[in-house]
Amino acid sequence: MKTSRRNFIESSLKSAVLATIGTPLIMKSTSAYASHSINTAALQFSQVKLPYAYNALEPNIDAMTMEIHYTKHHAAYVKNVNEAIAAENISFGSEKDFFANASKLSPKAKNNGGGVWNHNFFWEVMAPSAGGAPTGKIADAINGSFTSFDKFKEQFTTAAMGRFGSGWAWLVKDGDKLKIGSTPNQDNPLMDNSDLKGTPLLALDVWEHAYYLKYQNKRNEYVANWWNVVNWNEVAKRLA
Ligand SMILES: [Fe+2]
């Protein structure tokens, strides 16, 4: 009796120890970067409809670059982030929550989620027959924060040119002030890990895939011509 009782106790202890150390291992193997929130509906990212034809921003942005950028690069970010959300059981209910917890996400989820959001934003702040200087409230805000539109353009261009490698230049609203900065890769100012924080008003994609076919290594020419397609009406909406 004594022997069988000891066996029972030993085997119970072993089970308890295995249960304790086994659980995190199982969780880690299936969901190394799983994020949890109270929402149960899984977030799905999607592409906005391009608000103009592929050739609409010619000659500033060529049709082939627009088509490849939208149908290949942007579409791939959508596919990849949604795969990551499913595989990792990411259950944030909104893009806002997703980015506010970006530092806890896997590189695949974070980079591709940023890629989707940033491009959706980028398409919408450009338009054919646009550019020039803004008017109204957005002009006042720019003048208030940067002295003049020319100074603002200069500072924004410096941010776009100064981003080494791939990334984005941004104009954001932070409290009462507008700020200019840049982020690496597909990071954006909504991410908790971003040095630049605020409400995005304007963005410029400075990845080579955004300009290489037409401009090759001349990022400066791409940036200079991009001002001709900035949709200030959309930027102003984001200020409100
Ligand atoms: Fe891009």
Boltz pocket constraint, residues with backbone or C-beta under 6 A from the ligand:
constraints:
  - pocket:
      binder: B
      contacts: [[A, 69], [A, 73], [A, 119], [A, 205], [A, 207], [A, 209], [A, 210]]
      max_distance: 6.0
